[in-house]
Amino acid sequence: MTLLEVKNLQKIYTTKSGANNVEALKDVSFSVEEGEYVAIMGESGSGKTTLLNILASLDKPTKGEIVLGNRKTTDIKEKDLAAFRRENLGFVFQDFNLLDTFTLKDNIFLPLVLSGKSYSEMEKRIEPLAKELGIEDLLLKYPYEVSGGQKQRAAVARALITNPHIILADEPTGALDSKASDSLLNLFNKINEEGQTILMVTHSTKAASHAKRVLFIKDGVVFHQIYRGDRTRDEMYQQITDTLTTLATGGESRE
Amino acid sequence: MSKIAFYFKMAWTNITKNAKFYVPYILTSFITITMFYSLQSFCNNSNLPRSASFRELMGFGLPVVYIFSAIFLFYTNSFLIRRRKMEFGLFNILGMEKRHITVLIIIETLIIAIISLMLGIGFGILINKLLFLALNRIVAFVTPLVFEFSMPAVTKTVILFAFIYIAILIKNIVEVLKVKPLELLSVQKSGEKEPKEKWVLTVFGLISLIAGYVISITCEDAYHAITLFFLAVVLVIIGTYCLFISGTIAILKILKKNKNYYYKSNHFASISGMLFRMKQNGVGLANICILSTMVIVMIGTTVSLYAGANDIIKTRYNREVSTTYYGVIDENLRDKAHDIAYDVSKKTGIEIENYAEYETLEITCGRKDNDFDAGFVGASLTTFDLYMPEDFESFYELKLPENLESGVLYIGASTFEMPKDITLFGKEFKVIDLDLSKPKGLMSVIATDSCAIIVPDEETYEIINKLQKAAYENTDGMLASIPDIDINFDLKCSEKDEHKFYDEYKEAINELVDGTENHNINSDLRQDAANDFAEFTGSFLFLGTFLGVLFLMATALIMYYKQIVEGYDDKRNFEIMQKVGMDKSEVKSTIKSQVLTLFFLPLLVAFCHMGFALPILIHLLSAFAITNIKLVVICCAITCAIYAIIYAVVYSFTSKTYYKIVN
């Protein structure tokens, strides 16, 4: 079943004077099936962050539409957007975006508190989640007291606790060392195997090699895609590297 | 030389680059300096009417303002240094040694201090001058208030503030040198640790606050009010700081422990946010509270004084001319005084009306329960005025009951609860209250506990007179009282012509005491006294309003500063919360709940302080002859109400700024 459908997305940034128009996304279309794990790759400036922001409904496209489940997110009214985001999307950011004023536990509770859930309900939900993510002993610590990897796990817990339709991850390994990255990516695989749909934007080949499908974006269009199929992770890694090389050398010349 | 120049250049760049934070800091320090300088120059201005009592009153204010300035500057500095630490860490990593950083901090502080002092004192001089001009125009004093530039005030301000800046400097250097460069780089991120409850501080603050309140509530007379007022103020200030710092933390912790309250969208972010930087918040709120209290007290009391002035004049002088002869010069003094008045009347052709005279014996003694005796150690000061019945009747134009019993003391009026039986200088007396409605002109300018006693006959009068003479002869350094003669009358002419009579009259009565010892005459013309008093209360009103407005400005500034600084602190938090799914209206309501709780708490506490300060203020005002308690209460209540409105306006303005920053 198709969970997310992106149709002919275009985004043009206009400078204040209107003189300079930058086309960040030209024409992007793809769809994500339920339970899929998709990585979107591209160089800096390829438009992947713009795409993620539009998917996260933090930004509006100039043209095109997005359907999540059976709702057109591009039509949702401004005042309902926050609630929609909270209930249907889970976010994992490169710089964690944890609040220093909250303990990890309270950080994880934040979306539930905003949705007005009762405390007992929150407690019920966090228990198995914390165990699965291996952060049970850290729940009462503050973000500045734990390591980057632990922060990111807490951020994943915050994204998962609302049981979202889809997890949107923006360079989740970007600020982590290789050990913490591996551990986080294994965690993503694990939750994906349990049925969680994940859409990840990254330029790390290693991170992308964990996904079931990799989309390549270049100059605002989906340039290419690779399905993992029966490939091992190493084979997938090689395939991605080859594609990236082709992307970089072929077509228009690039640095 | 060039090295120093380099440091100066670098320090200057640092300050201008961080203008966002330095401008409010300089603004606050310059306003506190303006405040202190203004007060100090009032103290040194010998041209103000009744400058002695002014100075005495301002003498209370100065240390309070100074302590306040120090706390306030430390508080604003703590925001600043937290931000700057990261920068210093970077300098350190880039190769600056700690001693270089120390020099840099010293020079920065020097620049800030010089700018603030110049601005503060300059603005202080300007605002003083302008306000004097404005006031003279509005109130039109008989003798205009003279603006005086005071060099000693400038010197004193510079020296005292130099101390504060040096203390801040030392604190900053110690703080910056203590941390390692890596820590310096990350301090801003780590923020403060969540504070622990501080029970010792809470208990200490509570004791201090209660002690201050108790001093006010138990204050019995103007003498105690004047001597203890400063102590009470200091105790309450200490209590306020301690309780705001520790109490708010305790309350927030309790709220946080209540899971069902804490995990609600409008409380969640605000409680944790407040708790997170409560140490600074506590000081900030206490600052606002203390300043608010100062504004209310200052304006409330001066308005009371001004409003009560007319009242005082009317009751103090029940006739147009009042003359008191201290000490009965000879047996025929009453007749002589009478003749002088009527001779002048004949000479000037101005008729005398309502002529009244009486003899009174004013004795002062110390009270211990029902025992009234000479000597005041450990006793409360009490004054008795003894009257003969016929004098009392004619002077106050009323009728006393007949058959007053010899040997009994009858109360004509009293400012305190007189016991039924008293021991006066060792002899027991029965006391009966005549329950008269207080006669006009009686005991209107008496500060201490006092009682007008009607003595039934000559015999009783003489007994008491002899007792007090004997008692005071045995007490070192004290003089026994001698009777006074009071002559009061009205004049049948226009106010303008009154002076024609009065000038001659005064000359004539002065001849009477020329060359005698221990005798004195005090004579007042009602209209002169009224003008005099209006001038006095008017300049007090001016002073109170002036300082009130100054403090109000400081309050508004702190609130503004607090909002800006916290706005920058919270900006990231609100961004994250919006990413996670908080919408704009929720952001707004969170801010509202946070700011509302924090802002109106100090106002409520300030009102509470004001309420408890009322007793001591009433006694203090009684030293200036304001005895109309109802009037004082009303004036203070109105001041509170107006202040609350201004406060709300400042609040809404500053919270808008906050909202703009975080969004």
Contacts between the chains, C-beta under 8 A, distances in Angstrom:
chain1	res1	chain2	res2	distance
A	58	B	579	7.2
A	79	B	583	6.4
A	79	B	585	7.2
A	81	B	583	6.9
A	82	B	578	7.3
A	82	B	581	5.2
A	82	B	582	6.0
A	82	B	583	3.1
A	82	B	584	7.7
A	82	B	586	7.1
A	83	B	581	7.0
A	83	B	583	6.9
A	85	B	581	4.6
A	86	B	580	7.1
A	86	B	581	2.9
A	86	B	582	7.9
A	87	B	581	7.8
A	91	B	579	6.3
A	91	B	580	6.7
A	93	B	579	7.4
A	97	B	576	4.6
A	97	B	579	6.1
A	97	B	580	7.5
A	98	B	576	7.5
A	99	B	269	7.9
A	99	B	272	7.7
A	99	B	573	5.3
A	99	B	576	5.8
A	99	B	577	7.3
A	100	B	189	7.0
A	100	B	190	7.5
A	100	B	191	5.2
A	100	B	276	7.4
A	100	B	573	7.7
A	101	B	191	7.4
A	101	B	269	7.8
A	101	B	272	4.6
A	101	B	273	5.2
A	101	B	275	7.7
A	101	B	276	4.1
A	101	B	573	6.5
A	102	B	272	5.4
A	106	B	268	7.5
A	106	B	272	6.5
A	109	B	263	6.4
A	109	B	268	7.9
A	110	B	268	7.3
A	110	B	577	6.9
A	110	B	580	5.6
A	111	B	580	5.5
A	111	B	581	5.4
A	112	B	263	8.0
A	113	B	263	5.1
A	113	B	264	6.9
A	113	B	265	5.5
A	113	B	268	4.7
A	114	B	265	5.0
A	114	B	268	8.0
A	114	B	577	7.8
A	114	B	580	7.4
A	114	B	581	5.8
A	114	B	582	5.4
A	114	B	586	6.7
A	116	B	264	7.6
A	116	B	265	6.4
A	118	B	260	7.7
A	119	B	259	4.4
A	119	B	260	5.7
A	119	B	263	4.9
A	122	B	263	6.6
A	142	B	194	7.5
A	144	B	189	6.3
A	144	B	190	4.4
A	144	B	191	7.1
A	158	B	580	7.0
